[in-house]
Amino acid sequence: MHFEDDRPQPSVRSPDCGDPGDSSESSDPATGEWGTREDDALLARLRVDAADGAVLDAGCGNGRPVLDGLAPDRPVVGVDAATGQVARAARVAPGRVVQGNMTALPLASDAVAAVTAFRSVIHVPTSEHETVYEEFARVLQPGGVCYVTVGTETRAEPSDAWLDGGEPMEWTVLGPDESTRLLEATGFDVYDAVGLRDSVDASRDRANGRLVDADHPDAETVVLLARLPG
């Protein structure tokens, strides 16, 4: 996989990235709710928490907020299973996006300093979440960090169509307790958690935004912050 700048880049096993001619525009329900203040706050913390090095956005969607937010100052690579999303993200981070599955990431071991999975693991069957976290641990360098969105409770919501592309998508959400157990089983230490309020509720209270305590009654989702041993 070719990268355009001369900074050290993660080694990527590059499968077919789909049709680059797919230029249809669509908002991404998986990331589109995130407000810029919340994006900036989480990515700013990631810059502090993670050592210098590449960042993998697993389930990168259209490339926002992670790829476009971090590309100016860090090497980035995005992975997504959906052909349309790969094409969209490739316009945000040219040459740095590959099509692939989170249960078998197309990256070498110890390739990245951080992994983000914002509203993406929830599209993987719960029976495979531990495998996903094992893959995150494999591609992370020692001491690497992982930010992953989980639910406030466990639920499953099948969907027949996704992003107007006709691709089926399953929503299988585990709560923070079970997700923490799985992360710890794969070698991570979950050192913090941040709640995100529903975007509609937050729009009525712009002064406070969407970031809240993980156990806040208005939290719709939770971002777990985890780290591998150094």
N, C-alpha and C positions, 0 to 999 in steps of 0.2 A: 504494500500500500504506500503510495507516494504522499509525502508531506511537503508543504511549500516553503517552510522556513528552515533555518539551519540549527535550531535548538534540538537537543536530544529528544527523540520521539519514541513512544512505545512500539515494540514489535508486534505487528498485527498479522494474523493469518487471514488473508482477504478472500472471502468467497464472492460470488456474484452479488453486486450491490443493486440489482434491479434495473429498471428502465430509467435512464437519466433524462429521458424526454418527458417524464411525467411532471408537468409544471403547474398542475392545478393547485390553486390556493385554497386553504381551508384553515379555520382556526382549530386549535388542538384542545379538546376538552380535557386531555390529561395534564396539560400545563397551562392552558389559557386563563385559568382562574387566578394564577399567582400575580399579585400586584408587585410593582417595581420596588417598593420599599422592602417588601418581604424577600424578594429575590436578592436584593442588594445586601440585606442583613445576613441572610444565610450564606451567601457566597463570600461575604467579608469574613464571616467566622470560619468558613472552610479554608480560606487563605491563611488564617492564623493556626488552625488546628492541624493542617496537613503540611508535611515537609515539602520543600521545593520538588517539583517533578510533575509528571503528566497526570491529568485527571480523566478518568473514564466516566462518561455519562451513559449509564446502562438503561436502555429504553429511552433514548434521547428525544423521541418524538420529532417535533419540527426544529429542534436545535435550540429552543428557547425554554428556560432562561440560561441554562448552564453553558452550552457551547459558545453562544455569542457573548455571554457575560465574562467568561474566563479566557477565551482565546487571545485577547490582547496581551495578557501577561503570563500565561502558562500554556504548555503543550496540552492539547485536548484531543480526545477521540470519542466519537459517538457510535453506539451500537443500537440498532432497532430491528425488530423482526418484520415490520411493515414496509413494503417497497415504496409506497407513496411518502411515508415519513422519512425514509432514507434520502429520497430525492429532495425533499424540502430542507432537511437538515444539511445536506451537502451544499446548498446555496448559502447557508449561514456559516459553515466551516468547510470550505472546499478542500477536498482531498483528505479529510479527517473523519469520514463517516463510512461505516461498513454495515452491511446487513448481517444479522446474526441473532442467535437465541441466547438468553441469559443463562440457560442451563448448560450451555457449552460455548462460552465466550471465545470469539476468535482472536484472542490475545495470548501472548506468551506469559509464562509465570513471572511473578515479581516485576511486572511491566509498569505499574502506575503507583503514584503516591496516594491517590484518593479515588473513591468511587462514589458517584451520586446515582440515586435511583428514586427520583421524585415522581410519585404516582405511576410507577411502572411495574414493580413487583406484584402489585395488586391485580395485574393482568395474567399472572402465572398461576396455574392451579396450586392450591395450598399444599398438596402432596409433594410439590416440587420446590417449595420455598427453601427448604434446607439445602437442596442441590444448588440453587441460585446463590445462597450465602457461601457455600463451599467454593463456588466459582469466583465470587468476589474476593474471598480470602486467598485463592490461588493467584489471581492476577495482581493483588496488592503486594507491595514491598513490606518488609517487617516494619511495624509501627504505623502502617497505613491506616487511613480513616475511611469510613463509609457512612454516608447520609442516606437513609432510606425512609420513604413514606409508608406508614402502616395505618390501619384503621383505629378507631376508638373502640371498636367491637368487631367480632367475627361475623362475616356475612358473605353471601354469594349472590351475584346479580348477572345472569347471562345476558348477552346482547347479540342480536343477529347481524347487525351492521355497525361499522366503525368508520368514522370520518368520511362518510359518503362514498366509501370505496368498496362496500359490500363485503369487507373482511370481517369474519366473526371475531368477537372479543369477549372473553370471560372476565368478570370482575370477581375475584376471590380474595377477600380481605381478612387478614388476621389482625387481632388487636395487639396492643403493645406488650402485654405479658407473654403471649405465645411467641410473638416475633422476637422478643428479647431472649426467650429460652432457645430458640433456633439459632439466633446469632451467637449466643454464648456456646452452644454445642459445636459450632464451627470455628471457635477460637477467638471470637470477638469479645471485647469488654464494652458494654453499652454504658457510656459515661454521661449522657444527658439526653433529654427529650424535649421537643418544642411542639406546642399545639398550634394548629391553624384553624381559625374560625371560618365558618361558611362565608363565602364572598358577599352574599346578600346582606347578612348581618353586619359584616365589616363596612359595607358601603353606607350603612346608617350611622356608623360610628367611626368616621374617617380619622379622628384624632388618635385613636388607639390602634387602628389597622387590624391585620389578621393574626399576627403573632401573639399567642397567649401561652400560659402554662399548659403542660401536657394534660393535666387533669381538670382544666377549666371546663365548666359545663357546656360552653358554647363551642368547644373544639370539635371540628368535623373530622380532621385527620391529625396524625402525630408524625413528626419526623424524629426518628431515632438516630442518635449520633454514636457511632461505635468505632472502636480502634483495635487493631491487632497488636499483640505484644511486640515490643521493639527487639 
